């Protein structure tokens, strides 16, 4: 019976996906251990370490559906080694082939390698969905390249940007996370087969050849030396997931902020039948965004525990990777769910350009203070211009007047500039700087040809 949020039949959809649950299912755990044992036997059979026919039998029967998986769980009550799996596997192997399973290996060899295989499956899903999210953000950047929007610093209006520029900033950060995912793969997806303390003492003659061939079969890198107590690879895996969760969380938090009623420049996807409140029928709550924020927050909270697990004892310490067994799958479940929801948010984001335009004018020209100051500075000097504009802005702010009115009655400004020039200085649509150029640079960085509207990569 499900007893966690991840496996819940009621709200499991808020914490994981069917795809990720399948990857981390009991059957998948058992299968990856069997895959590891089968690869070891195959390599040893080819090298003459064990009889070829026994190796063939081991590989033929290395199927999780043949095992009594509940019995493995029962044995784990008294043993946390790989022995419970070996007992269940031996029970289905004919011709005494079970006597040649796990030849020269130690439990952690199988456990660690099996975990890496599971991580790689989860990683493929995460990387795939990160790339899809990047594509949707690039679409937004391209589509809204010239759409003016209020830039905000310290949560208040600064100067204008374009929404395409904001989306390009999101995309660029997400793109670096993708590069981190790709760059860590050679360090993380490394097999383990080194015996009791890592010296391959149980296989002195063909141990290195067995190791090499075994990981060719599993498509994993060969370790330079045993990593029984080197847990930096696992820590890096979760740290990079945490960085991905940080980026996704930041983007979704910003969308949530811009969905505030008073702002309403963006809104998460909506459909008729989506109910925001049981008591207030008008509510269109950002519930999915809030779900993603909670998921990403929890992913980030997992990372420190895996860093703590790096502190291991001597040549073996089960305490380190028992933490990994629980925490790494959970991080994958939560991030996988966050990405599944983010794909829909980014692809179907509701954008309100007219609201963006409206919000450019809510401060009655104050947003354009920098532009005004720079124009005045050319004729009056930089410091003088700053003082004039500062005083004018504070007066306009406190009296809630248009900045234009205050400027027009400021003698130094009235003498040096026409009303038409002041209107131009206060036009937010003409002051987005190089925002479109930066959008184009991001598009080019991630394989898009600026101006291409089809969403393809060129």
C-alpha positions in Angstrom: 0.0 0.0 0.0 1.4 3.4 -1.0 2.4 5.4 2.1 4.5 8.3 0.7 3.6 11.4 -1.3 5.6 10.1 -4.2 3.6 6.8 -4.4 0.3 8.2 -3.3 -2.7 7.3 -5.4 -4.4 10.5 -4.3 -1.7 13.2 -4.7 1.2 11.3 -6.2 0.8 13.4 -9.4 2.0 16.4 -7.4 5.3 14.8 -6.4 6.4 12.5 -9.2 5.5 11.1 -12.6 4.6 7.6 -13.8 7.8 7.5 -15.8 10.0 8.3 -12.8 8.1 5.9 -10.6 8.8 3.2 -13.1 12.5 4.0 -13.2 12.8 3.8 -9.4 10.4 0.9 -8.8 11.4 -2.2 -6.8 11.4 -4.2 -10.1 13.8 -1.7 -11.7 16.1 -1.8 -8.6 16.2 -5.6 -8.8 16.7 -5.5 -12.6 19.7 -3.1 -12.4 21.3 -5.4 -9.8 20.7 -8.4 -12.1 22.0 -6.4 -15.1 25.2 -5.8 -13.1 25.5 -9.5 -12.0 24.8 -10.6 -15.6 27.5 -8.3 -17.0 30.0 -9.6 -14.5 29.2 -13.2 -15.4 29.3 -12.5 -19.1 32.7 -10.9 -18.8 34.0 -13.7 -16.7 32.6 -16.3 -19.0 34.3 -14.7 -22.0 37.6 -14.6 -20.1 37.4 -18.1 -18.8 37.0 -17.1 -15.1 33.7 -19.1 -14.8 32.3 -21.7 -17.2 30.8 -20.2 -20.3 27.6 -22.2 -20.0 27.0 -21.0 -16.4 27.6 -17.4 -17.6 25.0 -18.0 -20.4 22.5 -19.3 -17.9 23.0 -16.4 -15.6 22.4 -14.0 -18.4 19.4 -15.9 -19.7 17.6 -15.8 -16.3 18.6 -12.3 -15.2 15.1 -11.0 -15.4 13.4 -9.3 -12.4 10.0 -10.7 -13.3 11.4 -14.2 -12.4 12.3 -13.1 -8.9 10.3 -13.3 -5.7 10.8 -9.6 -4.9 8.8 -9.6 -1.7 11.2 -12.3 -0.3 14.1 -9.9 -1.0 12.4 -7.4 1.2 12.0 -9.9 4.0 15.7 -10.9 3.8 16.6 -7.2 4.1 15.2 -7.2 7.6 18.3 -9.1 8.6 20.8 -8.2 5.9 21.5 -5.0 3.9 24.0 -6.6 1.6 23.2 -8.0 -1.8 22.7 -11.4 -0.3 18.9 -11.2 -0.4 19.0 -10.6 -4.1 21.4 -13.5 -4.6 19.2 -15.9 -2.7 16.2 -14.9 -4.8 18.2 -15.1 -8.0 19.8 -18.5 -7.1 16.3 -19.9 -6.6 15.5 -19.5 -10.3 18.8 -20.5 -11.8 19.1 -24.1 -13.0 22.1 -26.4 -13.4 23.9 -25.0 -10.3 24.5 -21.7 -12.2 23.8 -19.9 -9.0 27.1 -21.0 -7.6 28.9 -18.8 -10.1 26.9 -15.7 -9.6 28.7 -12.7 -8.0 32.1 -14.4 -8.5 34.8 -12.3 -6.8 32.5 -9.3 -6.2 31.4 -7.6 -3.0 27.9 -6.3 -2.2 28.8 -2.7 -2.8 30.1 -3.4 -6.3 26.6 -4.5 -7.3 24.7 -2.0 -5.2 26.7 1.0 -6.4 26.7 0.0 -10.0 23.0 -0.8 -9.9 22.4 2.7 -8.4 24.5 4.3 -11.2 22.4 2.5 -13.8 19.2 3.8 -12.2 20.6 7.3 -11.9 21.5 7.2 -15.6 17.9 6.3 -16.6 16.5 9.1 -14.4 19.2 11.5 -15.8 18.1 10.8 -19.4 14.5 11.9 -18.5 15.7 15.0 -16.6 18.1 16.0 -19.4 15.4 15.5 -22.0 12.9 17.6 -20.1 15.4 20.3 -19.4 16.1 20.6 -23.1 12.4 20.8 -23.8 12.0 23.6 -21.2 14.9 25.4 -22.8 13.2 25.2 -26.2 10.0 26.6 -24.9 11.9 29.5 -23.2 13.7 30.3 -26.4 10.4 30.3 -28.2 9.2 33.0 -25.7 12.4 35.0 -26.1 12.0 35.0 -29.9 8.3 35.7 -30.0 8.4 38.6 -27.5 11.8 39.9 -28.5 10.4 43.4 -29.0 7.6 43.4 -26.4 8.3 46.2 -23.9 8.0 45.4 -20.2 8.9 47.1 -17.0 12.3 46.0 -15.7 12.4 45.6 -12.0 15.2 45.8 -9.5 14.7 45.3 -5.7 11.1 44.4 -6.7 10.3 47.9 -7.9 10.3 49.5 -11.3 13.7 50.3 -12.8 13.8 50.9 -16.5 12.1 49.2 -19.5 13.2 45.8 -20.9 11.4 43.5 -23.2 9.7 40.3 -22.2 11.8 38.5 -24.7 14.9 39.7 -22.9 13.6 38.3 -19.6 12.8 35.0 -21.2 16.3 35.0 -22.8 17.8 35.5 -19.3 15.8 32.5 -18.1 16.9 30.4 -21.1 20.6 31.2 -20.8 20.7 30.1 -17.2 18.8 26.9 -18.0 21.2 26.3 -20.8 24.1 26.4 -18.5 22.4 23.8 -16.2 22.0 21.6 -19.2 25.8 21.9 -19.9 26.5 21.0 -16.3 24.3 17.9 -16.6 26.2 16.9 -19.8 29.6 17.7 -18.3 29.1 15.7 -15.1 28.0 12.5 -17.0 31.6 11.1 -17.5 32.4 11.6 -13.8 29.1 10.2 -12.4 28.3 7.3 -14.7 31.2 5.1 -13.6 30.9 1.4 -12.6 32.2 -0.2 -9.5 33.8 -3.7 -9.4 36.7 -3.9 -7.1 36.1 -6.5 -4.3 36.1 -6.3 -0.6 38.3 -3.3 0.1 38.8 -2.2 -3.5 42.0 -4.1 -4.4 40.4 -6.8 -6.6 42.3 -9.3 -4.4 39.6 -12.0 -5.2 40.5 -11.7 -8.9 44.3 -11.2 -9.1 44.8 -12.6 -12.6 41.9 -11.3 -14.7 40.3 -8.7 -12.5 41.2 -5.7 -14.5 40.2 -7.4 -17.8 36.9 -8.5 -16.1 36.3 -4.9 -14.9 36.9 -3.4 -18.3 34.7 -5.9 -20.2 32.0 -5.7 -17.6 31.6 -2.0 -18.0 31.8 -2.2 -21.7 28.7 -4.3 -21.5 27.0 -1.9 -19.2 28.2 1.2 -21.1 29.8 2.7 -18.0 33.2 4.2 -17.5 35.9 2.1 -15.8 37.0 3.6 -12.4 40.6 4.5 -12.0 40.5 3.1 -8.5 37.7 1.9 -6.2 35.1 4.5 -5.2 33.6 2.6 -2.3 34.2 5.5 0.0 34.6 8.2 -2.7 31.1 9.7 -2.8 31.9 12.9 -4.6 30.4 11.6 -7.8 27.0 11.0 -6.1 27.2 14.4 -4.3 27.9 16.1 -7.7 24.9 14.4 -9.2 22.5 15.7 -6.6 24.3 19.1 -6.5 23.6 19.6 -10.2 20.0 18.5 -9.8 19.8 21.1 -7.0 21.1 23.8 -9.4 18.5 22.8 -12.0 15.9 23.0 -9.3 17.2 26.5 -8.4 16.9 27.7 -11.9 13.4 26.2 -12.5 12.3 27.5 -9.1 13.6 31.0 -9.9 11.8 31.2 -13.2 8.5 29.8 -11.8 8.7 32.2 -8.8 9.1 35.1 -11.2 6.1 34.0 -13.2 4.1 33.6 -10.0 5.1 37.2 -9.0 4.0 38.5 -12.3 0.7 36.8 -12.0 -0.3 39.0 -9.1 -3.6 40.7 -9.7 -2.1 44.2 -9.6 0.5 43.2 -12.2 -0.9 40.3 -14.3 1.6 40.3 -17.0 1.9 36.5 -17.1 -0.3 33.7 -16.0 0.2 29.9 -15.8 -1.9 27.9 -18.3 -5.6 28.0 -17.6 -8.5 25.9 -18.9 -12.2 25.8 -18.2 -12.8 23.5 -15.3 -9.7 24.4 -13.4 -10.9 25.4 -10.0 -8.9 27.8 -7.9 -11.0 27.9 -4.7 -13.9 26.0 -3.1 -15.4 29.3 -1.8 -14.3 32.0 -4.3 -15.3 31.0 -7.8 -13.4 33.9 -9.4 -10.0 32.6 -8.3 -7.4 31.6 -11.0 -4.7 30.6 -8.6 -1.1 29.8 -9.7 -1.5 26.4 -8.1 0.8 24.6 -10.5 3.5 27.2 -10.1 3.2 26.8 -6.3 3.5 23.1 -6.7 6.7 23.5 -8.8 8.2 25.9 -6.2 7.6 23.4 -3.4 9.1 20.5 -5.4 12.2 22.6 -6.3 12.6 23.8 -2.7 12.7 20.2 -1.5 15.2 19.1 -4.2 17.6 21.8 -3.1 17.2 20.7 0.5 18.3 17.2 -0.4 21.7 18.2 -1.7 23.3 19.0 1.7 22.5 15.5 3.0 24.4 13.9 0.2 27.4 16.1 0.7 27.3 15.0 4.3 27.4 11.4 3.1 30.8 12.0 1.6 32.4 11.6 5.1 32.9 7.9 5.0 34.9 5.5 7.2 38.1 3.8 6.0 37.5 1.4 3.0 33.7 0.8 3.5 30.9 2.6 5.2 27.3 1.6 4.5 26.0 4.7 6.3 27.0 6.8 3.4 25.1 5.1 0.6 22.1 4.2 2.7 21.5 7.9 2.7 21.9 7.9 -1.0 19.4 5.1 -1.5 16.7 7.2 0.0 17.6 10.7 -1.0 18.8 10.4 -4.6 15.6 8.7 -5.9 13.6 11.3 -4.1 15.5 14.1 -5.7 14.9 12.6 -9.1 11.2 12.1 -8.4 10.7 15.7 -7.3 12.7 17.3 -10.0 11.2 15.0 -12.6 7.7 16.2 -11.5 8.8 19.8 -11.4 10.1 19.6 -15.0 6.9 17.8 -16.2 4.8 20.7 -14.9 7.3 23.3 -16.0 7.2 22.0 -19.6 3.5 22.8 -19.7 3.9 26.1 -18.0 6.6 27.4 -20.4 5.0 26.0 -23.5 1.5 27.3 -22.7 2.3 30.4 -20.7 -0.4 33.1 -20.9 1.3 36.4 -21.8 -0.5 39.8 -21.5 1.5 42.4 -23.7 -1.2 45.0 -23.1 -0.8 44.7 -19.3 2.9 45.0 -19.7 2.4 48.2 -21.7 0.0 49.5 -19.1 2.4 48.8 -16.2 5.1 50.9 -18.0 3.1 54.0 -17.2 1.9 53.3 -13.6 4.6 55.5 -12.1 3.7 58.4 -14.4 7.1 58.7 -16.0 9.3 58.0 -13.0 10.6 54.8 -14.7 12.3 57.0 -17.3 14.4 59.0 -14.9 17.7 57.5 -16.2 16.9 58.5 -19.7 15.9 62.0 -18.7 19.1 62.4 -16.7 21.3 61.2 -19.5 19.7 63.7 -21.9 20.0 66.5 -19.4 23.6 65.6 -18.7 24.7 66.3 -22.3 23.7 70.0 -21.9 23.9 70.5 -18.1 26.5 68.1 -16.9 26.1 64.7 -15.2 26.0 65.7 -11.5 23.8 68.7 -12.1 21.4 66.6 -14.2 21.2 63.9 -11.5 20.4 66.5 -8.8 17.7 68.1 -11.0 16.1 64.8 -11.9 16.3 63.4 -8.4 14.5 66.4 -6.9 11.9 66.3 -9.7 11.3 62.6 -9.2 10.9 62.9 -5.4 8.4 65.7 -5.9 6.4 63.7 -8.5 6.5 60.6 -6.4 5.3 62.2 -3.2 2.6 64.4 -4.9 1.7 61.5 -7.3 2.1 63.8 -10.3 3.3 63.1 -13.8 7.1 63.6 -13.9 6.5 65.6 -17.1 4.5 68.2 -15.2 7.3 68.6 -12.6 10.0 68.8 -15.3 8.1 71.3 -17.3 8.1 73.7 -14.4 11.7 73.2 -13.5 13.5 76.3 -14.8 16.8 74.6 -15.9 14.8 72.0 -17.9 12.3 74.4 -19.3 15.1 76.6 -20.6 17.1 73.8 -22.2 14.5 71.5 -23.7 11.3 71.6 -25.6 8.1 69.8 -24.6 8.5 67.4 -27.6 12.0 66.5 -26.4 10.7 65.8 -22.9 8.0 63.6 -24.2 10.6 61.6 -26.1 12.7 61.2 -22.9 9.7 59.9 -21.1 8.6 57.4 -23.8 9.3 53.9 -22.3 8.8 52.2 -25.7 12.0 53.9 -27.0 14.2 52.9 -24.1 14.8 49.2 -24.1 18.4 49.5 -24.9 20.1 46.5 -26.5 17.5 44.1 -25.2 16.7 42.7 -28.7 20.4 42.3 -29.4 20.9 40.3 -26.3 17.9 38.1 -27.2 19.5 37.4 -30.5 22.8 36.5 -28.8 21.1 33.9 -26.6 19.2 32.5 -29.5 22.4 32.0 -31.4 24.2 30.5 -28.4 21.6 27.8 -28.2 21.4 27.0 -31.9 18.5 29.3 -33.0 18.8 31.5 -36.0 17.4 35.0 -34.9 14.2 35.7 -36.8 13.3 32.0 -37.3 9.7 31.7 -36.2 9.2 27.9 -36.6 10.8 26.9 -33.3 13.3 24.7 -35.0 17.0 24.6 -34.3 19.2 26.0 -37.0 
